[in-house]
Structure formats: C-alpha cells, structure tokens
Amino acid sequence: MTALARSCAEDVQCPPGLVPECEEPIQLPAATHTLSYLAHFGLTEAPFGLTPDTDFFYASPPHQEALNTLLYALENGEGFIKIVGAVGTGKTLLCRTLLARLPAHFHAVYLPNPALEPIGMLFAVAAELGFKLSGKESVFRVHKAIQLRLLDLAKRDLHVVMIVDEAQAVSLESLETIRLLSNLETEKRKLLSIVLLGQPELDSQLEAIPQLKTRISFQDRLRPLTREELAAYLAHRLGRAGYRADGVALFGPPALGLLYQASAGVPRIVNVIAHKALMLAYGKGLNRVGRREVRQAAQDTPSASRVGRIGGYPVWAALVVLAVVMAASGFYFKV
C-alpha cells in the first residue's frame, strides 16, 4: 500500500471565508501485474514500466547530481531552482524522488500539471496549502491567504517548496504569477522556494521574463545515459524487480549495444524497447534477450532510432500471438 498525505497546520490564520482543509492519508493499492514472462525470467514485477516509480529510481551521475543540487539549494533556502531535460530523460521520476526524500521540515506544494491561467495557478497553490475554495474568491483574498499560510509555516520552522513539473507548459502570465509569489519573504528568509522542472523550451520562456531568469540561483540539466550507465540502469531495474543474474546478464553485450543505439540512452525509450524485447524473448522460449529481439522491439517503437530491418513477422504480430497464448493459458493483467 502506498500512502499519500498532506499535512495541515492547526490554528492557521487566514482571511474570513477561507478555511484550511485537513485531509486524511489517501491509501492507494500498489499496482500488481500477473504476466507470464515475469515468472519465466524470475521477476516479481515488471522492471520497465513507464509510470514514475521511485522504487526504481537509478542514481546515474546526471540524475544524482541534479538531486544533490536540488536538496542542497533547498536546504539553503534558495528562491528559484531549475532542472531542464529533454523528453524521456527522467524529470518526473526525479521530481517524485525529490518529494520522497525531502526532510521532515519541508512542506511540499506539488503542481504536476501546471498548464493553468494565473488565477488557476493561485487556486492550485492555495489548495495544496490546505484551503477549501469555492472558486468565487478574489485574487487579493487568495493571495493574502497564501501569504498568511506561509508566514504561519515559517513561524514553525517549516520550509515550503513549490515544485512545478512540466514547467515548459506554464504560460508567461502564469510564470509571472509564480515570480510574484516568490516575492513573499520575511526580513530573514524567503517564505517559498520554487523548483521548475521542464523541457528545454522552458529556457526560451524564461528569456521573456528577465526578472524571473535572474532569480534562478541553481540549475542543472539532465542528459541521456551513456552506454556504461545504460548497462548499470538495466541491472538496477532488473534487480529491483527480483531478477537474480547469477553472473549472466539478461541483456548480453550485443543486445545492450543495439538497445543503446536504438534508444540513444533516453530512459523512457529504453523502457519501452526493453519491455517489448523481454516479451519477445519469452514468446520464443529464450532465457536471454538477444539482438534480434531488441531489433524487432525497436522497429515497433516510433521514438526509437532506426536500426535496420530483419526478416520475419513484425513485432506487433508476435505480441498479438503471445497475448492469445497468454489468454488461453489463463494469464492476465491485474491493475
């Protein structure tokens, strides 16, 4: 079971009509997958899922450096921190890992889908801070409520960090709203630290708001994995999923080389190809993934780099046959 909870302070000062909302922890059942190839390879769960699961976070050099940058900057009360990375390089997983590793004296305001108008941005922040809103409040009252809430948390030595994922989707007007929120401070410290995680387009947007760009004190950039890092990445995720190598890598050197060529080291593409390759290897009764399975899987993945074609049926046909066999054998997905 995974528990998600948001803390709520007692005796919070706020304007009349805005009431802090205390929520009970939300219990979410952990996703389970019953799939025949898992038992075939000695796995307890799917190792290459696309859902950002912090249990599978691999601290590659670029990701560990970015996480260290975030934790250091936040501990020192910095106002703005920016992390940029291309599509599929692991920004959201890094974001979730940061949330999981924030010390107890931090209160997180997490905005995973920030494509909001300025007033919507304010309402989202207020909701994350525990306020019940009718939607009819004025901008002034909402902004004042946020300020009083931040002051209350600061008095109890709680640091508030606003984490904006997919920040390249934030409009210039809403970025300006975020900048104005960063103005909230006491004589000694900022009341709100802000982390922006986004695709490279975020850099272009910040060029249009120099008042915000100049406030960014720390930044880092995620890059794809190198071939050596990819080998460690595969071993890490397979190990977390229960695989016991016993000296034999499930993806041998030829398969690894082709997987790196097809994915360019981008973790999301790696996961898609590796998952398909495992299913193909299982369907053929193989104990290891070879170049042929990786090549077939890559050919069926639009985001993969071209790796040439081989004869035989396309991978989608092989997967359909595999699905029919699994269904006839009583195997199923349970989510």
C-alpha positions in Angstrom: 0.0 0.0 0.0 1.2 3.5 -0.8 0.1 6.3 1.4 -0.1 9.9 0.2 -0.8 12.5 2.9 -0.7 16.3 3.1 -0.1 17.9 6.5 -2.3 20.7 7.7 -1.4 23.2 10.4 -3.6 24.0 13.4 -4.7 27.5 14.2 -3.8 28.8 10.7 -4.5 32.5 10.2 -6.5 33.2 7.1 -9.0 35.7 5.7 -12.6 35.1 6.6 -14.3 32.5 4.4 -11.1 30.6 3.6 -10.8 27.6 5.7 -7.8 25.3 5.9 -8.5 21.8 4.8 -7.1 18.8 6.7 -7.0 15.6 4.7 -6.7 12.1 5.9 -4.0 10.0 4.3 -5.2 8.5 1.0 -4.5 4.8 0.7 -3.7 3.6 -2.8 -3.3 -0.1 -3.6 0.1 -0.9 -5.1 -0.3 -1.9 -8.8 0.2 -5.6 -9.4 0.8 -7.3 -12.7 0.3 -11.0 -13.3 2.2 -11.7 -16.5 3.7 -15.0 -17.6 7.1 -13.6 -18.7 7.7 -12.4 -15.2 7.9 -15.9 -13.8 9.8 -17.0 -16.9 12.6 -14.6 -16.1 12.3 -14.9 -12.3 10.8 -11.4 -11.9 8.3 -10.3 -9.2 7.1 -7.2 -11.1 7.6 -5.6 -14.5 11.0 -3.9 -14.5 10.5 -1.4 -17.3 7.2 0.3 -16.6 6.5 3.8 -17.8 4.9 5.0 -14.5 7.5 7.0 -12.5 8.1 4.6 -9.6 10.6 5.9 -7.0 11.5 2.3 -6.1 13.2 2.0 -9.5 15.0 5.4 -9.4 18.5 4.8 -10.7 21.0 7.4 -9.4 23.0 7.8 -12.6 25.6 10.5 -12.5 23.4 13.2 -14.1 20.3 12.3 -12.0 22.2 12.1 -8.7 23.9 15.4 -9.4 20.6 17.0 -10.1 19.1 15.5 -7.0 22.0 16.7 -4.9 21.7 20.2 -6.4 18.0 20.3 -5.5 18.5 19.1 -1.9 21.4 21.5 -1.3 19.7 24.5 -2.8 16.5 23.9 -0.8 18.4 23.3 2.5 20.0 26.7 1.9 16.7 28.5 1.3 17.3 29.4 -2.3 14.4 31.0 -4.1 14.5 29.5 -7.6 16.0 26.2 -8.9 15.7 25.0 -12.5 16.1 21.5 -13.9 15.9 21.0 -17.6 15.9 17.8 -19.6 14.7 16.5 -23.0 11.6 14.4 -23.2 12.0 11.0 -21.5 15.2 11.8 -19.6 13.5 11.2 -16.2 12.4 14.6 -14.9 9.2 13.4 -13.4 10.8 10.4 -11.7 13.5 12.8 -10.3 10.6 15.1 -9.1 8.9 12.2 -7.3 12.2 11.1 -5.8 12.8 14.6 -4.5 9.3 14.6 -2.9 10.1 11.3 -1.3 13.4 12.5 0.1 12.5 15.9 1.3 13.4 16.2 5.0 10.6 16.4 7.6 10.9 20.2 8.0 9.8 20.8 4.4 6.2 21.2 3.2 5.8 20.5 -0.5 3.4 22.2 -2.9 3.4 19.9 -5.9 1.9 21.0 -9.2 2.3 18.1 -11.7 0.0 19.7 -14.4 0.7 23.4 -14.4 -1.0 24.5 -17.6 -3.2 26.9 -15.7 -4.2 30.5 -16.1 -2.8 32.9 -13.4 -5.8 32.7 -11.2 -5.9 28.9 -11.6 -2.2 28.8 -10.5 -3.1 30.7 -7.3 -6.0 28.5 -6.6 -3.9 25.4 -7.1 -1.2 26.7 -4.7 -3.9 27.6 -2.1 -5.5 24.1 -2.4 -2.1 22.4 -1.9 -1.6 24.6 1.2 -4.9 23.2 2.6 -7.5 25.8 1.8 -11.1 25.0 0.7 -12.0 27.3 -2.1 -15.4 28.0 -3.7 -13.9 29.4 -6.8 -15.5 32.8 -6.2 -12.8 34.3 -4.1 -10.9 37.3 -5.4 -7.3 37.2 -6.4 -6.5 39.5 -3.5 -8.1 37.2 -0.9 -6.4 34.1 -2.3 -3.0 35.8 -2.4 -3.5 37.1 1.1 -4.5 33.6 2.4 -1.3 32.1 0.8 0.9 34.7 2.4 -0.6 34.2 5.9 -0.3 30.4 5.5 3.4 30.7 4.5 4.0 33.0 7.5 2.4 30.5 9.8 4.5 27.7 8.5 7.7 29.8 8.7 7.0 30.5 12.4 7.1 26.8 13.0 10.4 26.4 11.0 8.7 24.6 8.1 10.2 25.4 4.7 7.7 25.5 1.9 8.9 24.4 -1.6 6.7 24.7 -4.7 7.6 22.0 -7.2 6.4 22.6 -10.8 6.7 19.6 -13.1 6.3 20.1 -16.9 7.1 23.8 -16.3 7.5 24.4 -20.1 3.7 24.2 -20.2 3.3 27.2 -17.9 2.2 30.4 -19.8 4.2 33.6 -19.5 1.4 35.1 -17.5 1.4 32.2 -15.0 5.2 32.3 -14.8 4.8 36.0 -13.8 2.3 34.9 -11.1 4.9 32.4 -9.8 7.5 35.2 -9.8 5.2 37.4 -7.7 4.7 34.5 -5.2 8.5 34.3 -4.8 8.4 37.9 -3.5 6.8 36.7 -0.3 9.5 36.8 2.4 10.5 38.0 5.8 13.5 40.1 6.7 15.5 36.9 7.2 14.3 34.4 4.6 12.2 33.5 1.6 8.8 32.1 2.5 8.7 30.0 -0.6 11.3 28.1 -2.6 10.4 27.2 -6.2 11.6 24.3 -8.3 10.9 24.4 -12.0 11.4 21.1 -14.0 10.8 21.2 -17.7 11.9 20.5 -21.2 14.4 22.8 -23.0 11.6 25.1 -24.2 11.5 26.4 -20.6 14.8 28.2 -21.2 13.2 30.1 -24.1 10.2 31.1 -22.0 12.4 32.4 -19.2 14.2 34.6 -21.7 11.0 36.6 -21.9 10.9 37.2 -18.2 14.3 38.5 -17.2 13.1 39.4 -13.7 12.5 35.7 -13.1 15.5 34.4 -15.0 17.9 36.4 -12.9 16.5 34.9 -9.7 17.4 31.4 -10.6 20.3 30.6 -8.3 20.9 26.9 -9.1 20.2 24.9 -12.2 21.1 21.6 -13.7 20.5 19.7 -16.9 19.6 16.0 -17.3 21.2 14.2 -20.2 20.7 10.7 -21.7 22.6 7.7 -20.3 26.0 6.6 -21.7 26.4 3.0 -22.8 28.1 2.1 -19.5 25.3 3.9 -17.5 22.7 2.0 -19.6 24.2 -1.3 -18.5 24.0 -0.3 -14.9 20.5 1.1 -15.4 19.2 -2.2 -16.8 20.9 -4.2 -14.0 19.4 -1.9 -11.4 15.9 -2.1 -12.6 16.0 -5.8 -13.2 17.4 -6.3 -9.7 14.7 -4.2 -8.1 12.2 -6.4 -10.0 13.6 -9.5 -8.5 16.0 -10.8 -11.2 19.0 -12.8 -10.0 21.6 -12.7 -12.6 24.0 -15.4 -11.2 26.7 -13.9 -13.4 24.6 -13.9 -16.6 23.2 -10.6 -17.8 19.7 -10.8 -19.2 20.7 -8.3 -21.9 24.0 -9.5 -23.3 26.6 -7.2 -24.8 25.2 -7.4 -28.4 21.7 -6.7 -27.2 22.9 -3.9 -24.9 24.8 -2.3 -27.8 21.8 -2.3 -30.1 19.5 -1.1 -27.3 21.8 1.8 -26.7 21.9 2.6 -30.4 18.1 2.4 -30.7 17.3 4.4 -27.6 20.2 6.9 -27.6 20.3 6.3 -23.9 16.9 8.0 -23.2 15.4 6.1 -20.2 11.8 6.3 -21.4 12.7 4.8 -24.8 14.9 2.2 -23.1 12.0 1.1 -21.0 9.6 0.7 -24.0 12.1 -1.3 -26.1 13.3 -3.4 -23.2 9.8 -4.3 -22.1 8.9 -5.4 -25.7 12.2 -7.3 -26.1 11.5 -9.3 -22.9 8.1 -10.3 -24.1 9.5 -11.4 -27.4 12.2 -13.4 -25.8 9.7 -15.1 -23.6 7.5 -15.9 -26.6 10.4 -17.7 -28.2 11.3 -19.6 -25.0 14.6 -17.8 -24.6 16.4 -17.2 -21.3 18.2 -14.1 -22.5 17.4 -11.2 -24.8 19.4 -11.1 -28.0 20.0 -8.6 -30.7 17.1 -9.9 -32.8 14.5 -9.3 -30.0 15.9 -5.8 -29.4 15.9 -5.0 -33.1 12.3 -6.2 -33.5 11.2 -4.2 -30.4 13.0 -1.1 -31.7 11.3 -1.4 -35.1 8.0 -1.4 -33.4 8.8 1.8 -31.4 8.2 5.1 -33.2 10.5 7.1 -30.9 13.4 4.7 -31.4 16.3 5.4 -33.8 16.4 3.3 -37.0 18.4 0.1 -36.5 17.7 -1.6 -39.8 15.2 -4.3 -40.6 15.2 -8.1 -40.3 13.1 -10.8 -41.8 10.1 -12.5 -40.1 6.9 -11.2 -38.8 6.7 -7.7 -37.4 6.8 -7.4 -33.6 3.1 -6.4 -33.2 2.1 -9.7 -34.8 4.4 -11.6 -32.5 3.0 -9.8 -29.5 -0.6 -10.5 -30.6 0.2 -14.2 -30.8 1.8 -14.0 -27.4 -1.2 -12.3 -26.0 -3.5 -15.0 -27.4 -1.3 -17.7 -25.9 -1.3 -15.9 -22.5 -5.1 -15.5 -22.6 -5.5 -19.2 -23.4 -3.2 -20.1 -20.5 -5.2 -18.1 -18.0 -2.7 -15.2 -17.6 -4.0 -11.7 -17.3 -3.1 -8.2 -16.3 -4.4 -7.0 -13.0 -4.0 -3.3 -12.2 
